[in-house]
């Protein structure tokens, strides 16, 4: 794996860590993680679908939702496959699975 590819994977892991921390704060405030339907958008805009969070932090939990280093959106699963929730990138190819630079990068790693 080249240095630029390695740097992208490290950046994705850092983004995922930041998103996970924001999700944990959301859960602390609201007693639950955003639903699958509410998605990661619940970190920047108060959800308008049930369950509506009662203690959503004014200004949100992130300034903006980052894209992964390849320009794709981060994925969110609730319930997760690897944990209570999963946040992940599909890697360079933007598709599930793969090897090397195309391998998925997730909160469970």
N, C-alpha and C positions, 0 to 999 in steps of 0.2 A: 504494500500500500504506500503510495507516495505521501510526502509531507503535506501537501495541500489536502489530500483526501483524509489523512489522519486528523488534520486541523478541523475539517468539517465535522468529523465524527465527534471530536472533543466538544466542539461548539454545540452540537445537537444534544449531547449529554448534559451540558451546562444549562441549556434552555429547558430541557425536560426537568432538571432539578429545580429550576426557578418556578416552573409551572406547578410542579408537585407541591412546593412550599406554599404557593398561592392557594392551591386547592385545600391544603390542610388548614390554612387560615379561614377560608370560606367555611369549612366544616366546623371549626371552632366557633365561629360566629352564628352559624345557622343550624348546627346539629346534624348536618348531612352534607354529602357531596352533591354537586349539581347532577341532575338526572342525565341520562344519555341524550334525551331530547334537548335539554338546556345546553349541554355541551360546555366546551371551554369558553364560549362567548359569555357565560355567566360570570366569568372573572372580570369582564370589562363593562358589562351592561346588566342591570338588575333583570333577572328573568321575569317574564310576564305569564309563564305557564306554571301550572301546579307541579310541585309544591312551591309557592312563592316564598322566598326567604324573608323572614321577619327582621333579621338583623344584618341585612346586606350592607356592607361598608360603603358609605358615600365616597364616590370617586373610584370605586372598584378595587380589585386585588392586583391588577396589572394595568399599566398604562395602555398597552396594546398587546394583541396576540402576535407573537413572532411567527414567521414562517421558518421551516427548517433551513439549513444551509444550502439546500438544493432548490429552494423556492416553493416547497410544498407545505400544506398545512399539517400541523401536528394532529395526531389521532387521539381520541379519548374513548375509553370504554368504561361504562358503569352499568352492571358489574364488570370487573376486569376478568381476564383469563388467568393472569399471573399473580394478581393481588386483588384487594378490594376494588381498586380502580387501576387502570393502565393508561399511561400517556406514552406515545411512541411516534417515531418517524419511520417511514418505509425505506429510508436510505436513498442512495443516489438514483435508483431506478424508479422510485415512487410506487413500487409494487410490493405486496406482502412477500415475506421470505427473502431469499437471495443469499449470496455469499460475498465475503470481502466488503467492498465499498457499497454493494447493493443490499447488504444485510440490514435487517430492521434494528433499530436502536430504541430500547425501551426503559421505562422506569424500573423494571424488575432486574436490570443488569447492573 
